[in-house]
Structures are given as structure tokens and as C-alpha cells.
Amino acid sequence: MTSDTPSRRPRSRGRRRLGGTVRLLGALALVGFLYTAFAPGLSAQDRPLSPTAAEGQALFENSCITCHGANGQGEEGRGPSLIGVGEAAVEFQVSTGRMPLARQGAQAERKPPVWAGEELERNIAALSAYIQELGGGPQMPSGTDLAAAGGDAVARGGELYRINCSSCHAYSGGGGALSNGSGAPSLAEATDRQIYAAMLSGPQNMPVFGDNQLTPEEKAQVIAFVRHLQEDGDPGGLFNLGRFGPATEGVAIFLVGMVAMVFAALWIAGKS
């Protein structure tokens, strides 16, 4: 039985290989284009740095490059990548003296910064500008007074603090131990900008509180509450028993009272 439709010849092996090679090259070109367009920090490296960022680059290459790599990509076993951490991470780590890191460990301890005074502010601004232009990330607001004002700001900030922060930093900001040898630091010495930067960057075990979790206004209210803790001393307590408030004092009074009553009963029994 014959057919009027001409039969299609099978494609030769050479043509199939050529077609496959063309498709592979096209896919690789597409992936390269997408990586160039969306890879963090790649476009920033092609643009000239601002004068402040150029100053920050010099500081970075002098103090940070050993651990964080030539382009901030990080070095395994030494330091994490700085691409995408933004100026908020620089603000927190440098102003609290955690960076440069004294030694590798579970917890980066707070210590006096390498610089001080105006030099510290200038170098933080320069490093922040360089890291921001290198790979983007969370940016800090301007000014040093970031606490919310108003009578209800402290109360609202206290609610937010108890929901989001007290499980690690304790109800009175005294800090506490976490797993694997790490811990949440005390907030007694934290400045407004350091608290704001920590919420934006989430250092170490701390979660990141972006603007979708806590709005800038809510962050300012939390800072107002922490400042209240710093200035007001012991919340609800008189004798500073761990700064946990009246519960600690209640337990202490109960124990002391019970012991006193036992001794009083024994003394009365002995006299009688």
C-alpha cells in the first residue's frame, strides 16, 4: 500500500548534535544574562565608588579583607560574606567593637571599638558607604535620637519588646544564655542606633526585624522602652535582685520570711 505523503527523513547525527549545541549555548547565555542582571554586588562593582565609599574601601582593605575577602564575598572559616548585609550591619558590628573579631567563637563579645570619637563616626560612615555600594542591604536612618516620643510610646514599646525581644534579652534587658555557648547581650549600654541596626541586620542568633515585621515607628517605640529601662533602673523592684521585677523580690521575701518564722517558732518553743 502506497501513500501520497512523502516520508520525512530522520535528521542526521551531525545536525542533531549541532542543534543540541546551539540550544545549550543559548541556555548558558540566558543564565549568564540573568546572573549579571540580578547577582548582588556585581553591578555595584562596575560603577565608580563615591568618595566616602572609596575611603571605606581603603579601610576595608586594611582591616577587613583577610576575613571577608577581596570583594566582601567572605572566606570560609574566617568571616561571612558582606554582600547584601548593608550599612546596618556595619553600624552595629563596628560601633559595638565586635568587629574586628578578637577570636573565633560562639559569641562575638562587645568590646571598646578600635576607633573613638569623631574618627569612629567617620570610619563607620565610610565603611557603611562602601559595603552599601558593594552589595546593597538595609540602610540606617539619619540622626542619633531614634526613640519615639510621646507618653504612650514607652507603653507600646514595652508590649512589642515583651512579644519580640524578652525571650532572649530578658524582661528588663539584662540578656541571657542561649544554646551552643552563645547568648543574648545586655542592652544596658546599647545606643539608639545600635538597637535599630541590630533589628535591621539580625546579628548572630538574633532574627531580622525588617519593616514588614516591625515598622520604623514600632522600632522607635521599642527603642523608647529600652531607653526607659536604661534610665529608670529597676522595673517594679526595690533591691535590684537580678532586675527581673517584683517576682524575684516576692520569692526572696517569702523564703526569708519562712526562715524567720521557723527560727521564731523554735525560739518561742525553747523559751516555753
C-alpha positions in Angstrom: 0.0 0.0 0.0 1.4 3.4 -1.0 0.9 6.8 0.4 0.9 10.2 -1.4 2.5 11.8 1.7 6.3 11.9 1.4 8.1 10.3 4.3 10.3 12.5 6.5 13.9 11.7 6.6 15.5 11.2 10.0 17.8 14.0 10.9 21.4 13.1 10.7 23.5 12.7 13.8 25.6 15.8 12.9 22.5 18.0 12.6 21.2 16.7 16.0 24.5 17.5 17.7 24.6 20.9 16.1 21.0 21.7 17.3 21.8 20.5 20.8 24.9 22.6 20.9 23.0 25.7 19.8 20.3 25.2 22.5 23.0 24.6 25.2 24.8 27.8 24.2 21.5 29.7 24.2 20.7 28.4 27.7 24.1 29.3 29.0 23.8 32.8 27.5 20.4 33.3 29.2 21.7 32.1 32.6 24.7 34.5 32.2 22.4 37.4 31.4 20.2 36.7 34.4 23.2 36.3 36.7 24.6 39.6 35.5 21.3 41.3 36.0 20.4 40.0 39.4 23.6 38.9 41.2 24.1 41.1 44.2 27.0 43.4 44.2 28.0 42.7 40.6 26.6 45.8 39.1 27.9 47.9 42.0 31.5 46.8 41.2 31.2 48.1 37.7 30.2 51.6 38.9 32.8 54.1 40.3 32.6 54.4 44.1 31.6 57.7 45.8 34.4 59.5 47.6 33.1 58.3 51.0 32.8 54.7 49.8 36.4 54.9 48.3 37.6 55.9 51.7 35.7 53.0 53.2 37.3 50.6 50.6 40.7 51.7 51.8 39.7 50.9 55.4 38.2 47.6 54.4 41.4 46.5 52.5 43.5 47.5 55.5 41.4 45.9 58.3 38.7 43.5 56.9 39.9 41.9 53.7 41.7 39.0 55.5 38.4 37.6 56.9 35.8 38.9 54.5 37.6 38.5 51.1 38.8 41.0 48.5 35.2 41.7 47.3 33.4 41.1 50.5 32.4 37.6 49.4 33.6 36.1 52.7 36.3 33.5 53.5 35.4 30.0 54.6 36.3 29.5 58.3 37.2 33.2 58.7 34.3 35.5 58.0 30.9 35.6 56.3 30.0 37.3 53.1 29.1 41.0 53.4 27.2 41.1 50.2 23.7 42.3 51.0 24.2 43.0 54.7 24.1 46.7 54.2 25.2 49.6 56.3 23.1 48.5 59.3 25.4 45.5 59.9 28.5 47.7 59.7 26.9 50.2 62.1 26.2 47.5 64.7 29.4 45.4 64.4 31.9 48.3 64.3 30.3 50.6 66.9 30.0 47.8 69.5 33.6 46.7 68.9 32.6 43.3 67.8 34.4 43.8 64.6 37.3 43.3 64.1 36.7 40.0 65.8 39.2 39.3 68.6 38.9 35.5 68.2 36.7 32.9 66.6 34.0 31.7 69.0 30.3 31.0 69.5 29.7 34.7 70.5 31.3 37.9 69.3 31.7 39.9 72.6 31.2 43.6 72.9 34.4 45.5 73.5 35.7 49.0 73.0 35.8 50.0 69.3 39.1 50.2 67.5 38.5 53.9 66.9 36.9 56.6 69.1 35.1 59.9 68.9 34.9 61.6 65.5 37.3 59.1 63.9 34.9 56.3 64.8 31.9 58.1 63.3 33.8 59.0 60.1 35.2 55.5 59.7 31.8 53.9 60.3 30.2 56.2 57.7 33.0 55.3 55.2 32.8 51.6 55.7 29.0 51.7 55.7 29.0 53.5 52.3 31.4 51.0 50.8 29.5 47.9 51.9 26.2 49.6 50.9 27.5 50.3 47.4 29.2 46.9 47.2 26.1 44.8 47.6 23.2 46.8 49.0 21.2 45.9 52.0 19.4 47.5 55.0 20.1 51.2 55.4 20.1 53.2 58.6 18.0 56.3 59.2 19.7 59.6 59.8 20.2 61.1 63.3 21.2 59.6 66.6 17.9 60.1 68.6 15.7 57.3 67.1 13.4 56.8 70.0 9.7 57.5 69.7 8.3 60.5 71.6 5.0 60.7 73.5 3.6 59.2 76.6 2.2 56.0 75.0 5.5 55.3 73.1 7.1 53.5 76.1 4.0 51.5 76.9 3.5 50.4 73.3 7.3 49.7 73.0 7.1 47.6 76.2 4.4 45.4 74.6 6.4 45.0 71.4 9.6 44.2 73.4 7.9 41.6 75.5 6.5 39.9 72.4 9.6 40.0 70.3 12.7 40.5 72.5 12.2 39.5 76.1 12.6 35.7 75.5 16.3 36.3 74.7 17.2 39.6 76.3 15.0 39.1 79.5 12.2 41.3 80.6 14.5 44.0 81.9 17.1 43.9 79.1 19.7 42.1 81.1 20.4 39.5 78.5 20.5 35.7 78.8 22.2 32.5 77.8 21.3 30.7 74.5 22.3 27.4 73.0 25.7 26.3 71.9 27.6 28.7 74.1 26.1 31.8 72.7 24.0 34.4 74.5 21.8 37.5 74.1 23.7 40.5 75.3 22.6 43.0 77.9 21.0 46.2 76.5 22.3 48.4 79.3 25.0 50.0 77.1 23.2 49.9 73.8 22.6 53.2 72.0 19.6 54.0 69.9 21.4 53.4 66.6 22.9 50.1 67.8 19.4 48.8 68.7 18.0 50.0 65.4 20.9 48.5 63.5 20.6 45.2 65.3 16.9 44.9 64.5 17.6 45.6 60.8 20.7 43.3 60.5 19.9 40.4 62.9 23.5 39.8 64.2 24.4 36.2 65.0 21.4 34.4 66.6 19.1 37.4 66.5 16.3 37.4 63.9 16.0 40.2 61.4 13.1 42.6 62.1 12.5 44.1 58.7 9.9 46.8 58.1 7.4 44.1 57.3 7.8 42.6 60.8 8.3 45.9 62.8 7.6 49.2 61.1 10.0 52.1 61.6 7.5 53.6 64.1 7.4 50.3 66.1 11.2 50.1 66.1 11.3 53.6 67.5 8.8 52.6 70.2 10.9 49.6 71.2 13.9 51.9 71.5 11.9 54.2 73.7 11.1 51.4 76.0 14.8 50.2 76.1 15.9 53.7 76.9 13.3 53.8 79.7 14.8 50.6 81.1 18.3 52.2 81.0 17.2 55.4 82.7 14.6 54.1 85.1 16.7 51.5 86.9 14.8 48.5 88.2 11.3 48.0 86.9 8.9 47.1 89.7 11.7 46.2 92.1 13.4 47.8 95.1 16.5 45.8 95.9 17.9 45.0 92.4 17.6 41.3 92.7 18.5 40.3 89.1 16.4 43.1 87.7 13.6 40.7 87.0 11.0 42.8 88.7 8.7 42.1 91.7 8.5 38.3 91.2 12.2 37.9 92.3 11.7 40.1 95.4 8.5 38.2 96.2 10.3 34.9 96.2 13.1 36.3 98.3 10.8 37.8 100.8 8.8 34.5 101.1 12.0 32.5 101.7 13.4 34.9 104.2 10.1 35.2 105.9 9.6 31.5 106.2 13.1 31.0 107.6 12.5 33.8 110.1 9.2 32.3 111.2 10.8 28.9 111.7 13.5 30.3 113.9 10.9 32.4 115.8 8.8 29.3 116.4 11.9 27.4 117.6 12.9 30.3 119.9 9.4 30.5 121.4 9.3 26.8 121.9 12.6 26.8 123.6 11.6 29.6 125.9 8.3 27.9 126.9 
